[in-house]
Amino acid sequence: MTTQTIPTEDRGTGSGSRSVGKVVFASLIGTATEWYDFFLFGSAAALVFGEVFFGQIGGTTGTLYAFMTYALGFVARPIGGVVFGHFGDRVGRKKMLVASLLMMGIGTFAIGLLPTYASIGIAAPMLLVFCRLLQGFAVGGEWGGAVLMAAEHGSDGWRGFWSSWPQAGVALGNLLATGVLWVLAAVQSESAFLDWGWRIPFLLSAVLVAVGLWVRLTVEESPVFQEVADQVEKKDRGLPILEVIKEYPREVFVAMGMRLAENISYYIFTVISITYATTYIAVDKPVILRALLIGAAIQFFVVPAFGALSDKVGRRPLYLAGAVGVAIWTFVFFNLLDTKEPSKILLGVVVGLILHSLMYAPQAAFFSELFGTSVRYTGASVGYQLASIFAGALAPILALKLLGDVNDGNTTAVGIYVAIASALTIIAVLFAHETKASSLRHDRVLE
């Protein structure tokens, strides 16, 4: 089937460049805030939630239960992607970005106020689950809106660069979350951190949300969406999700496959590395948190650089290199952690996140280019978030199960797990067409 092309002037130069810069900054700040909230939960699950919210279970089993709660956020993400995508494709991208950020902030701030298992028993983890579902629902709508605002404001030839900045916001959010936890772990005793110190980062999220909301309320709606808004309104249409299933089934499965290695490897290099280092090989928390802090800082700068590179060499070559790289590096990664030497732990984390960035940097532009304008928010969000259930949601749980006994962690099994995910991602990339410099002004549904 041919696609409808909507001609218009090229954007991203002159005053357009200043406009897209403002939009990218808004996407970056908001995304960093939301992912600060989301990653904070994962780090806290690895460090304290097993003890705080699961009573006398504690230990590795308590951490496993905390990771199961963590995984529920991923289950809610596709639902958020469908709901926010529906309204984002109907009423615009900007309104949904503001709503998702506000919702995420409420969920995260509430976690900082929750009573513990010792205080109210089983109600404590139940409230934690509710807050986590709210977080996941909000993040499900956040990613698609943020990357589309950047992609649809920018020019075709620079889309990989502009779209990569919201991706860099994920690294910035992780940097902020890990940084706060690292400072607290360094200045507080273990008992003080477990008793009340862990709440501080969650309560601080209110400041980031306020800044993010202020910035996002000042940006303009996507020009690409505005061009088709009248056609979308006049056309007798069904639900965007049904249109995606009808017109873009191949693209959804390709996006899901491409997500596997990227998403799984990221949580191995970040969340699981905390648990493995502190629980399995008895590395001090500040050592692994410092490594993650430096790795996130480096990734923040690497992602836009790789995004720009994808505009020159294409999305597929970078993605393939990243998938192969993480498959190999995961085995090296755990060997470096096993040395317990801070410099080698740092090397393992930094190289792992750089290889991950080869996939993550071009991903926003790649996924945006797969779908037509009238269903792009829904299509990109669903492909991205559905894969998260099978990838990021299960990665900490499966990795912890594969590691097995705390006295004899089976890191080889975790390496094989990542290698299998990488093989599936490579297949998906080979099925994808190169989309570098293609126009976003097309739509099968509006023909």
N, C-alpha and C positions, 0 to 999 in steps of 0.2 A: 504494500500500500504506500502511495506517495504521501508526503507530508506537506502541510500548508506552511509556506514561508511568509513571514510578516516583515516586509522591508522597512528599514528605518536607518537613521544615520548611525555611524559608528560612535561609540561612547568610550570614554576612558582617556581622552586627551583634553588639554585645556581646562575649561571650567568643569567639564565632565570628570576629569581626573581628580579635581578637588572634591567634587560631589561623591565619587566612589570612595575616596579616602575617608570621608566622614562616615559613610555607611560601613566601611570595613572596620573603622575604629569602634563604632557602635556594636557591630557584630562581635568583634574581639572582646570588648569589655563584658558584654552580656554573656557570651559563651564561657569566658573565663570564670565569671561568677557562678554560673550554673554548674560547671564542671568542678569548681572548687567544692561546691556542696556535694556533688555526686561522689567524687573521689575521696572526700573527707570520710564519708560513710565507709568506703572500702578499707581505708587505712585504719579507721577506728575499729572496724570489724576484726581486722587482723591483730590489733593491739589490746583492746579493752572490752569490746562488746560481749565476748564470751563469758567474761567474769561478771560484768555489770548487769546484763539482761537475762542471763540464763542460769542464775542461781548457783547451786553447788556443783553443777556439771563441770564447769571450768575446763582448763587444759585444752588439748587438741580437739576433744569432742565439743566443748563449748564454742571454740573457734569455728568448727564445722557448722554448727547451728547458726552462728552469726553470719557465715558466708551464705547459708541458705536464705536468710533474711535479705542479705545483700543481693542475692540472685533474683528475688521477687521484684526488685526495681527494674530489672531487664524484662521481666514478663509484662510489666505495665507499659513499657516503652512502645511496643507496636500499637497498643491501644491509643496511646497519646499521639503517635504518628498519624493514625487514621483520623482521629478526631480533629487535631490541629491541622492536619493536611486538608481535611474537608473544608474547614472554614478558611484556611489559608488560600486555597484554590478558588474560593467563592468571594470572600470579602477582602482579601489581601494579606500580604506577608507581615506587614508591620504590626497590626493589632495582635496577631498570634504570638509574635515575639515578646511583646509586652506582657501578655497574659501568662505565657510559659515561665518567664522570669519571676513574676510575682508569685506564682504558685510554688515554684521551686524554693523561693526564699521562705515562704511560710512553713513548708515541710521541714526544711533544715533548721530553722530557728526553733521550731517545736521540739526537735530531737534534743536540743541543748537544755530543754526544760523538763524532759521526761523523768519520772521517778524510776528508781531501780527495782530489780526483782526483790531485793531485800525489803523494800518499802511496801510494794503492793502485789507481789507475787506474779502470777501468770499474766496479769493485766499489763505488766511492763513490756514484755516482748510483743504482745498484741498491739500495743500503741506504737511500738517501734516499727512493726510491720506496716501499719497504716501510713505512718510518715514516709516509709520507704516506697510504698506504692504511689504516694503523691509525688515524690521525687521522680520516680521512673516515668510516670505519666507526663510530667512537665518536660523532662529531658527528651521524651519521645517526640515532642513538638518543637523543641528548641533547635535541634541540629538542622533539620530541613529548612526552617525559616531563616536561620542565620546564614547558611551557605548560599541559599538562593538570593537573599538580599545582596550579598557580595557579588555573586556570579551574574545576576541580572542587571546590575548597575555597571559592571565593567565591560571593557571591549573584548571581542572574541580572541584577539591575539594575546591578551594578558590575563585571561580568565583563570588559568592555573595559579598564577601569582596572587591575584586578588582573593580568589576563593580559598586559598590555603591559610589566610589569616584567621578565619574562624577556627580552623583546625589547630593553628598555633595557640588559640585561646584555650584549647583543651590542655595543652602543655602548661600554659600559664596558670590555669586553675589547679592543675596537679602540683605545680611549683608552690603556689600559695598554700594549699592544703598541707603538703609535706613540710613546707617551711615552718608553719605555725606549730605542727606536731613536733618537729625537730627541736624547736626552741623550748617548747614546754617539757619535752623529754629530757633536755639538757639541764634545765634550771629547777625542775621539780623532782622530788623523790618519787619512787615507784608508787608508794601508797597515796601520795597527794594527787598524782596524775590519775590514778584509778578511782579515787574518791570524788574529785571535782574538776581537776585540770582538763580532762578531755572535753568538758562542756564548752570551754572558752572558744575554740574554733567554730563551733556550731553557732554560738550566739554572735560572733563577729561577722557572720555572713550577712546580717542585717545591714551593715554598712556597705558591703559590696553590692547588695541588691538595690539599695537606694541610689548608688552611683550609676549602676547599670540601667535602671529605669529612667533616670534623668537623661542619660545619653540617648537611649533608644527612642524616647518620645520626641526627639528633635530631628530624626531622619525622615526622608521622604519615602513614599511607597515605591516599590520596584517599577521602573518604567516599562519593562517587558510585560509585567502583569497588567499594567494600566492600558497597554495597547490592545489587549484582548478582553478587557473587562466587560465592555459592552457586548461583545459577541458571546461571552460566557453567560451574561445575564439574559440575553434574548433567546439563547438556544434552550430547547426543551431537553434537559439532561437528567441523567440518573446520578447516583452517587459517584464521586470521583474514584473511590476504591474499586467499584465495579468496572468503571471505564479503564482503570489501570490493568485489571485482570483481563479484560477483553482485548485491549490494544497493545499492552506492553508486558505480556507474561514472560517472554524471553529476557527482557531487560531486568525484571524483578529477580529472576533466578541468577542471572549473571551478577547483579549487585550483591546478592546474598552470598554467593560463592566467593566473591572478591573480599568480602568482609571477614571470612573465617580466620585466615592466617594473621591478618592485621589485628583483629580484635583479641584473639586468643593469646598471641605473643605479647601483646601489650600488658595484659593482666598477669602473665607469667613474669615479665620483667619488672612489674611494679608491685601489685598486691601480694602475689605469691612469694616474691623475693623477701618481703618483710617477714612473713610467717616462717619461711624456710630458714632465714638467717637468725631470727630470734628464738625460734622454738626447736629447730632441728640441729643447728650447729652452734647455738649459744653465742651469737655475735651481739654485741651491745646495740641497743636500739639506735642510739645516735649515729653509729657507723653506717648502717644501711639507710637510714633516713637522710643522712648527709649525701650519700651516693645518689639517691633518688632525687634529692634537691638539685644537685649539680647536673644530673642527667636531664631533668625537666627544663632547666635553664638553657642548656645546650640545644635541646629539641625545639625550644621556642624560636630560636634563630635558624635552625636547620630546616624546619618545615617550610617557611616562605621561600628559602633558597631552592629547595627541591620543587616547590610549586612553580617557580619561575623556570626552572630547568625543564619541567614537563611541557611548558609552552614552546620549548625549542626542540626537544627530542621526542616528545609524545608522552602520553600517560602510560601506555602499555609497557615500554621498556623499563621504566622506573618500578612499576608495580611488580613485574616479573623478578627483577633484581632483589627487591625487598622480600618477596615470598621465599626465594631460594636462600637469601641471607639469614632470615630468622630460623629457617629449618636447620641450618648448620650451626648457627651461633648458640642456640638453646643448649646444646650439649656442652659447648665451651663455657657458657654462662655459669652453669652449676659447678663445673670444675673450678672456676675462678672463685666462686662463693665459698667453696669447700676449703680454700686456703686460709680463710678468715683474715687475710691481709687487706686492710682498707683500700690500698691502691689498686689491687686486683679486683676487689668488689666494685670499685668505681669504674674500672675499665669494662667490666662485664655489663654493668647497667648502661653506661654511655653508648657503647657500641650497639647494644641491643636496641636502644631507643632510636639511634640513627638509622639502623636497618629498618626498624618499624616505620620511620618517617618516609622512607622511599615509597611505601604504600599509602601512608596516611596523607601525605602532602598533595598528591594529585587526585585523591579520592573525591573530594568535594566537587571539583570541576567535572570529573569523570561521571559521577552519578547524576549531576545536574544535566549533563549533555545527553543522557540516555532517554529522557522523557520530554513530552510536549508541554508547553506553557500552562495549559488549563488544568493539567493533572500533575505537574512537576513536583509540587510540595508533597502531595500524597505519594506519588511513585517513589521519589527519592527517599522519603521518610520510611515507607514500608519496607523497601529493599534493605535499607540500612538497619532498621530497628528489628525486623524479624530475625535477621541473622544474629543479632545480639542475644537472643534467647538461647540459641545453640552454641554461641561462641562465648561472649563475655560473661553471661549468666552462669554457665556451667564450668567455665575455665577454672576458677578458684576451687570449686567443689571437686571436680574430676582430678585436678592436679593434686589436691590434698589427699584424695583417695589413692591416687597412683603413687604418691610419695610413701604412703603406708606408715609403718611404725616409726615413731619419733627417733628411735635409736639407730635406724638403718633406712634413711630416705632413699627411695628408688628414683633417682633423678633421670636415669636412662629412659624409664617409662614415660616421664613427662616430655622428654626430648622427642620420643617417637610420636607422642600425641600431637605436638606442634608440627612435626614433619608431615603427618597425615593431613592436617589442616592446610599446610602449605601446598601440598599436592593438589588438593581440591581447589584452592585459590588459583593456582597456575592454570588448571583446566578452565576455570571460569574466565580468566583473563584472555586465554587463547580463543574463547568463544566471543569475546567482546570485540567490537570494531574500534579502531583508533578514532578518537573524537577531537583531537587537538585542533583548535582554531575553528571548530564548527559553529554555526549560528544557533543561538537559543530561540530564535524567532521562528518556531515551527510547531505544528500541532496536528496530529492525526485526528483527534476527537472533533475538532472544529471544521473539518472538511464538509 
